Amino acid sequence: MTLEAVGLSPAEEAVYRVLVTEARVPADYVARRTGLSRPTVDPALAGLVSQGLASRTDEPPFGFWATPPDVALAPRLKRHADELEVARNEAASLLDAYRATLRNQDTPQVIELVTGGESLRQHLQRIQSASRSEMLWFCNPQSEALSAGSNEA
C-alpha cells in the first residue's frame, strides 16, 4: 500500500483500490474483495466518502463508487508536495543559520566530539542519509561504530 502519504489508512486504500476497479458496489462486496471485515470496511467507506474519494447512493441498498484518482488524489499530492517544499526550504534556512553560528565560534567549538558506539553509529547514519552523492571515512580496525561490511546503505 502506498497512499498513506496522502492521508489514507491502509484499510481506506484497500477499499479505494476495489472501488476504482468496480462501477457501483455494496459494502459486502468490498469486504469480500478486500478480505477485510465489515467493521473495518464500513468506517473506511465512510472515511472515503467524507474525504471526497468515493460516493454513495442515497437509498438502500447502498452502493459505492470511486471518485476518479486524478480528481481525488492530485490535489492532495500537490498540497503535500507544496508542504514538503516549504519544509525543505525551512531546513535549508536552518542549516544556513547553523553554519553561520559555527563560523562565529572558536575553532575548538566547531569540532563535535561523539563518543560511544551507538552514538557514533547514529551520527554516521544521519550524515550518510543527508549525503547527496558520496561519503568516505577512515575506520580503525577496532572500530566500535560499524564492523566491516555491516553498513549496507
Buried (B, 14 or more C-beta within 10 A) or exposed (E): EEBEEBEBBEBBBBBBBBBBEBEBBBBEBBBEBBEBEEEBBBBBBBBBBEBEBBBBEEEEEEBBBBBEEEEBBEEBEEEEEEEEEEEEEEEEEEEEEEEEEEEEEEEEEEEEEEEEEEEBBEBBBEEEEEEEEEEEEEEEEEBEBBEEEEEEE
